[in-house]
Amino acid sequence: MERWEIIEKWLLGIAAVALTLWGGWAIITAERLEIKFFGFLGLLFAYWLTWQALYEDRLDSRVPPTMGERLMFGIWVWGRRLILGSIALLLGYAAIVAAVAARSIEDYGMALLAGSLSGMAGWVALFGGEINRSMGDDRRVHEQRTKRYEQD
């Protein structure tokens, strides 16, 4: 492992610990709902930082995944499916309602936009947004990850 990778892992780990402590403190002690919400977002970001620090570079690794890695992958995939799947359904519903109630070309444009966003959210819910930031490799990388984390 190169020196910059070691430094990156340490910085990600330190940031994850700091965000976890702050997010937990904000959720427990804050009285205002928006502060609790930002604390929750901080915990989600800390989760992502932990994944990046520990497991992100292991996709092509021959080292078998640890139980923690499998657990984090499962939480991530099912959380992504639940949240983005719900967003896709809501946007799909909005697209249908907008199309039915449309009275002008702009209304149809909004329906098309909502439908397109629904399709994109659904795709990412199922396969994720992967390495090259294009939809071309999403399914392939998703299948690689799924194969890596299947129980033997």
N, C-alpha and C positions, 0 to 999 in steps of 0.2 A: 504494500500500500504506500502510495506516495505521500510526501509530507503534507501537501495541501489537503489531501483527503483526510488525514488524521486531524488537521486543524479544523476542517469543515465539520467533521463528526463531533468534535468537542464543542464547537460553537453552537451547532444545532442542539446538542444535548443540554448545554447550559441554558439556551433560550427556551427549550421545552420545559425544563425544571422551573425556570422563572415564571413562564406563562401558566404552568399548572398551579403553582403557589398563588399567583395573583388571581387567576380565574376562580380557584376554590375559595379564596378569601372574599372575592367580590360576591360570589353566589351566597356564601354563608352570612356575611355581615351587612351587605348593602340593603337599604330599605327601598330604594327606587328600582322599579322593574327594568328600566333600560340599562342600569349598571349590572344587574344580574344577567341580562341578555348578553352584554359585552363580555362578562365573565365566562358565560357558556361558550361564546365564540372563541375566547382565549383558550379554553380547554380543548375545543376542536382543533385549533391551530397547533396547540402543543402536541396533540395526538399525531397530527400530520408531520410535525418536526421530528417526533420520536421515530416514526416510520422511516423518514428520510435518513435519519442518522444511523439506524440499525439495519434496515432491511432493503432499502430501495435498490441497491446495487447487486442484489443477489439473484436476479431473475435468471441469468445464465449460469449461475453457480452450480457446481456439482455437490456442494455441501448440502446435506439434507436439511429441510427447514426445521427450526426449533418449534416447540409448542407455543411459545410466545409469538413467533412469527405467524404461525397458522391462526392463532387467536386474533391477532391484529388484522390480518388479511380478511378473516371472516367478518369481523365487526365492520371493517371498511366497506366490503362489498355489500353486505346486507343493509348497512346504513345508507349507502349510496343508492341502492335500489329502492329503498323505502322513501327517502326524501325526494330524489329526482323522479321516481315513478309517480309520486303524488303530484309533483309539479307538472309532469307531462299530462296526467289525466286532467288537472285543472285547466291547463292551457288548451287541451283538446276540447274540453267542454266550452271554454270561452270562444274558441274558433267556431264551433257549431252554432252557439247562440248568436255570435256576431254575423255569421253567414245567413242565418234565418232572418235576422232583423235588419239586414243591410238594405239601405235605400239609395246608396250612391257608390260610385267606384271606390271612394276612399274607405267606405265601410267594408267593401270586399277586400281591399288591401289590408285592413286591420285583421280581418278574418284569416287571410292568407299568412300574415305575419304570425298570428297566434298559432296557427296550424303548423307552420314551419318550426317555430320554437318548441312546440309540443313534440314534434318528431325528433328534434335534436336532443331534447331532455330525455326522451324515451331511449334513444340510442345510447346516450351516456349512462343512463340508469342500468342498461343491460350489459354494455361492454366497457364502459369507462372511456376516458379521454387519455390516450396512451402516449407513447414515447415521442413520436414525430409531430404531435399536435395536428394530425390529419386523421380523417376517418378511415383512410386506407389501411392503417395498421392496427386499428382498435380491436377487431375480432381476433386477429392473429396473436397479439400480445395478451389479450384476455384469455385465450385458450392456453397459452404458455403458462400464465400465472395459475390458472385453474389446475392445470396438470401438475405444476410444482406443489401445490398445496392440497392435493387430494390425499385423503387418508390411505395409507398402504394396507 
